[in-house]
Amino acid sequence: GPAEMSVTLRLGYVPLLDAAPLIVAEAMGFAEEEGLHFDLHAAPSWASLRDMLALGQVEAAHMLAPLPVAMALGLGRSPARFEALSVLNLNGNVIGVSLDLAARMRAAGHGFDFADAHAAGRALLAAARTLRIGVPFAFSMHRELLQYWLGALGAEAALLDIRTVPPPLMAQALAAGEIDAFCVGEPWGSVAVETGAGVLLLPAAAIWASAPEKVLATRAGWAEAEPRMAGRLLRALWRAGRWLGDAGNHMVASELLTASGRLAVPSEVIERALSGRLVISADGAERITKGLIRFHGGAAGFPWRRQAACIGVALARRHGLEVEAASTVAAGVFRADLY
């Protein structure tokens, strides 16, 4: 009961809006209700967070959905194996372009409706001979979404120069002219608008309506070794996700995320992303996206094996692996059986 000492769990995250379930579970007492204390560790990049988890410096981590799948398929350099105990959120990414590229697209008649992926993709490809696009990591939904979206519009892989840039540095990379466009999780897309570095072109939700974005990852076998702890951790995060899913809590949530020091951006920028009401350009133009980011409802939270299998198939096709086998291996990474 409550008289017992709470157990400390070390959790890793990258400072993004979709790390909110971990931060909220600790701040709002959902972890405490489960007899847990979350000791939260920020990582500057996905590569460093992967290594923190692999080396046992944290017990669990906020993680890109394709990363544990890629590791299970033997892609990338990490010898470790991770599994996903839950999906923390669906969607939450935005695609942005440089001011120069935005001006060229506008001159050619693109209206920046922030909804039509087909029109936005065609306008983007028409405005740039080659595209240097920043994504947070090689194995990420960002990359899968870009390949799927632009590939479907006939873009040659050769046209896409996809570069890895940690999320908090994305706006700076755009401003410095190191990239022409990006796909990044909020609030870092909005930061590019706030700092005058770029214009938002599309929410990733317009490409795939309910993409599993971040998962709660642990080292393979941890849930078996610590079944009670795993259950308590999942319940605390599920409650935090449900709380975040209630629009009545968005203002409190955004203030809490800023006040915690975990997200060094103004609370109104966070609140805009939570509500789906983004400012897409320096002139203050607003666009509303239903389901810009989802922490609860619509299958957010549950690690559907079919989603993992889809990711596995996409990775297999791009890296020349056997598709059927990859699909089966990938499905096993999402631990639906724990529910």
C-alpha positions in Angstrom: 0.0 0.0 0.0 0.9 3.7 0.2 3.0 3.1 3.3 5.6 1.2 1.3 8.6 3.1 0.0 8.1 4.0 -3.6 10.4 2.3 -6.1 12.5 4.5 -8.3 12.5 3.8 -12.1 15.0 5.6 -14.3 13.3 6.7 -17.5 15.0 8.3 -20.6 13.5 10.7 -23.0 14.3 13.3 -25.8 12.8 16.7 -25.1 9.7 16.5 -27.3 6.0 17.1 -26.7 5.4 13.3 -27.0 7.6 12.7 -23.9 4.7 14.3 -22.0 3.2 11.0 -20.6 6.4 10.3 -18.7 6.7 13.9 -17.4 3.0 14.1 -16.6 2.8 10.7 -14.8 5.5 11.9 -12.4 4.3 15.5 -12.0 0.5 14.7 -11.6 1.1 11.8 -9.2 0.0 8.9 -11.5 3.4 7.2 -10.9 3.1 7.8 -7.2 -0.4 6.1 -7.2 1.4 3.0 -8.5 4.2 3.2 -5.9 6.7 4.5 -8.4 9.0 7.5 -8.6 10.2 8.4 -12.1 13.8 9.6 -12.3 13.7 11.3 -15.7 16.9 11.6 -17.8 17.0 13.8 -20.9 19.1 12.8 -23.9 20.3 15.2 -26.5 19.7 12.8 -29.4 18.0 9.5 -30.3 21.4 7.8 -30.7 22.4 8.7 -27.2 19.0 7.6 -25.8 19.3 4.3 -27.5 22.8 3.8 -25.9 21.5 4.9 -22.5 18.9 2.1 -22.6 21.2 -0.5 -24.2 23.8 0.1 -21.4 21.2 -0.1 -18.6 21.6 3.6 -17.5 17.8 3.8 -17.7 15.2 1.0 -17.2 12.8 2.3 -19.9 12.7 5.1 -22.5 10.5 7.2 -24.7 11.5 5.9 -28.2 10.9 6.2 -31.9 8.5 3.4 -32.9 10.7 2.0 -35.7 13.9 1.9 -33.7 13.3 -1.3 -31.7 11.9 -2.9 -34.9 15.1 -1.9 -36.8 17.2 -3.4 -34.0 15.3 -6.7 -34.1 15.9 -6.8 -37.8 19.7 -6.4 -37.3 19.7 -2.9 -38.8 21.9 -0.2 -37.3 25.0 -0.7 -35.2 23.4 -1.6 -31.8 23.8 -5.2 -30.7 21.1 -4.7 -28.1 17.5 -5.8 -28.4 14.6 -3.7 -27.3 10.8 -4.2 -27.2 7.9 -1.8 -27.0 5.6 -2.3 -24.0 3.1 0.4 -25.1 2.6 3.1 -27.7 2.9 6.6 -26.1 1.2 8.5 -28.9 0.0 8.6 -32.4 1.3 11.4 -34.8 2.7 14.7 -33.6 5.1 15.4 -36.4 5.1 18.3 -38.8 6.9 19.0 -42.1 8.5 22.4 -42.5 10.3 24.2 -45.3 12.8 27.1 -45.4 11.6 30.6 -46.1 13.3 30.5 -49.5 11.6 27.3 -50.5 8.2 28.5 -49.1 8.5 31.7 -51.2 9.2 29.7 -54.4 6.2 27.4 -53.6 3.9 30.4 -53.0 5.1 32.1 -56.2 4.1 28.9 -58.1 0.6 29.0 -56.5 0.8 26.7 -53.5 -1.7 27.9 -50.8 -0.3 26.2 -47.7 -3.6 24.7 -46.7 -1.8 22.4 -44.3 -4.1 19.5 -45.2 -3.6 18.2 -48.8 -0.6 15.9 -48.8 -0.8 15.3 -52.5 -0.8 19.0 -53.5 1.9 19.9 -50.8 4.2 17.1 -52.0 3.8 18.1 -55.7 4.5 21.7 -54.9 7.5 20.8 -52.8 9.1 18.6 -55.5 8.4 21.2 -58.2 10.1 23.9 -56.2 13.4 22.1 -55.5 15.7 20.1 -57.8 17.2 18.2 -54.8 15.9 18.3 -51.3 18.0 18.2 -48.1 15.6 17.0 -45.5 16.3 16.8 -41.8 14.9 13.9 -39.8 15.7 13.1 -36.2 17.1 9.6 -36.8 17.6 7.1 -39.6 15.1 4.6 -38.2 12.1 6.9 -37.5 8.5 7.4 -38.5 9.7 10.7 -39.9 11.9 9.0 -42.4 9.2 6.3 -43.3 6.6 9.0 -43.7 8.8 11.0 -46.0 9.8 8.1 -48.2 6.2 6.9 -48.5 4.8 10.4 -49.2 7.4 11.6 -51.7 8.0 8.2 -53.2 4.2 7.9 -53.9 4.5 11.2 -55.9 7.3 9.8 -58.0 10.3 11.3 -56.2 13.5 9.5 -57.1 15.4 8.4 -53.9 18.4 10.3 -55.5 16.5 13.6 -55.1 16.1 13.1 -51.3 19.2 13.9 -49.3 17.9 12.8 -45.9 20.1 14.0 -43.0 20.0 13.3 -39.3 19.5 16.4 -37.0 18.5 16.1 -33.3 15.0 17.6 -32.8 16.0 20.6 -30.7 18.5 21.6 -33.4 16.2 21.4 -36.3 15.1 25.0 -36.5 18.8 26.1 -36.3 19.8 23.7 -39.1 17.0 25.2 -41.3 18.0 28.8 -40.4 21.7 28.1 -41.2 20.8 26.7 -44.6 22.1 23.2 -43.8 18.7 21.7 -44.7 15.9 22.9 -47.0 13.1 21.1 -45.2 12.4 18.9 -42.2 10.1 16.4 -40.5 10.2 16.7 -36.8 8.0 16.3 -33.7 6.4 19.2 -32.0 7.2 21.7 -30.5 10.4 21.9 -32.7 8.4 22.6 -35.9 6.6 25.5 -34.2 10.0 26.7 -32.9 11.1 27.1 -36.6 8.1 29.4 -37.2 8.6 31.3 -33.9 12.3 32.0 -34.6 11.6 33.0 -38.3 13.5 30.0 -39.7 10.7 28.4 -41.7 7.1 27.8 -42.6 5.1 24.6 -41.8 3.8 22.8 -44.8 2.0 19.7 -43.6 1.1 17.7 -40.4 2.4 14.1 -40.7 -1.2 13.1 -39.7 -2.1 14.1 -43.3 0.1 11.4 -44.6 -0.8 8.6 -42.2 -3.8 9.3 -40.0 -2.8 7.2 -37.0 0.9 6.5 -37.2 2.4 5.0 -34.0 4.9 7.7 -33.2 6.7 7.0 -29.9 6.7 3.8 -27.8 7.8 2.9 -24.3 10.9 0.8 -24.9 12.7 -1.5 -22.5 15.5 -4.0 -23.0 14.1 -7.3 -24.3 13.1 -9.5 -21.4 12.7 -6.7 -18.8 8.9 -7.1 -18.6 9.3 -10.9 -17.9 12.0 -10.2 -15.2 9.9 -7.4 -13.6 6.3 -8.2 -14.3 4.8 -6.2 -11.4 7.0 -3.2 -12.1 6.0 -3.4 -15.8 2.3 -3.4 -15.0 2.6 -0.5 -12.6 4.7 1.5 -15.2 2.1 0.8 -18.0 -0.8 1.8 -15.7 0.8 5.1 -14.7 1.6 6.0 -18.3 -1.9 5.0 -19.5 -3.4 7.3 -16.9 -1.1 10.1 -18.0 -2.1 9.6 -21.6 -5.8 9.6 -20.8 -5.3 12.9 -18.8 -3.4 14.4 -21.7 -6.2 13.3 -24.1 -8.7 15.5 -22.3 -8.9 19.0 -24.0 -9.8 20.5 -20.6 -6.3 19.7 -19.4 -4.3 21.2 -22.3 -3.5 24.5 -20.7 -2.4 23.0 -17.4 -0.4 20.4 -19.3 1.4 23.0 -21.4 2.3 25.1 -18.3 3.5 22.0 -16.5 5.7 20.9 -19.4 7.3 24.4 -19.5 7.5 24.8 -15.7 9.2 21.4 -15.3 12.1 22.7 -17.4 11.7 19.6 -19.6 10.6 21.5 -22.7 12.4 24.9 -23.0 9.7 26.6 -25.1 6.8 28.9 -24.2 3.7 27.2 -22.9 1.5 28.7 -25.6 3.6 26.9 -28.3 3.0 23.6 -26.5 -0.7 24.3 -26.0 -1.1 25.0 -29.8 0.3 21.6 -30.6 -1.8 19.8 -28.0 -5.0 21.5 -29.4 -3.9 21.0 -33.0 -4.2 24.7 -33.7 -0.8 25.6 -35.2 0.7 28.9 -36.4 2.3 27.9 -39.6 4.1 31.1 -40.7 5.6 34.4 -39.3 2.5 36.3 -40.5 0.4 34.4 -37.8 -1.6 32.2 -40.2 -3.3 29.5 -38.2 -4.3 26.0 -39.3 -6.3 23.5 -37.3 -5.5 19.8 -37.6 -7.8 17.2 -35.9 -5.6 14.5 -34.3 -2.3 16.4 -34.8 -1.1 14.4 -31.8 -3.1 11.8 -29.9 -2.2 10.4 -26.5 -5.5 8.6 -25.9 -8.3 7.1 -27.9 -8.2 5.8 -31.4 -5.8 3.0 -30.4 -3.2 5.3 -28.9 -1.5 3.5 -26.1 -2.0 -0.1 -27.3 1.0 -1.8 -29.0 -0.8 -3.2 -32.1 1.3 -5.9 -33.6 -0.1 -5.1 -37.1 1.5 -1.6 -36.7 4.9 -3.1 -35.9 4.5 -5.5 -38.8 3.8 -2.5 -41.2 7.0 -0.8 -40.0 8.9 -4.0 -40.4 7.7 -4.4 -44.0 8.7 -0.8 -44.9 12.2 -1.3 -43.4 12.6 -4.6 -45.1 11.8 -3.2 -48.5 14.2 -0.3 -48.1 17.0 -2.5 -46.8 16.6 -5.5 -49.1 15.5 -7.9 -46.4 13.0 -10.8 -46.8 9.6 -9.1 -46.3 7.6 -12.0 -44.8 10.3 -12.9 -42.2 10.8 -9.2 -41.3 7.1 -8.8 -40.8 7.0 -11.7 -38.3 10.1 -10.5 -36.4 8.7 -7.0 -36.2 5.3 -8.0 -34.9 7.0 -9.7 -31.9 8.7 -6.4 -30.9 5.3 -4.8 -29.9 4.2 -6.6 -26.6 0.4 -6.7 -27.1 0.4 -9.9 -25.0 1.2 -7.9 -21.8 -2.3 -6.5 -21.8 
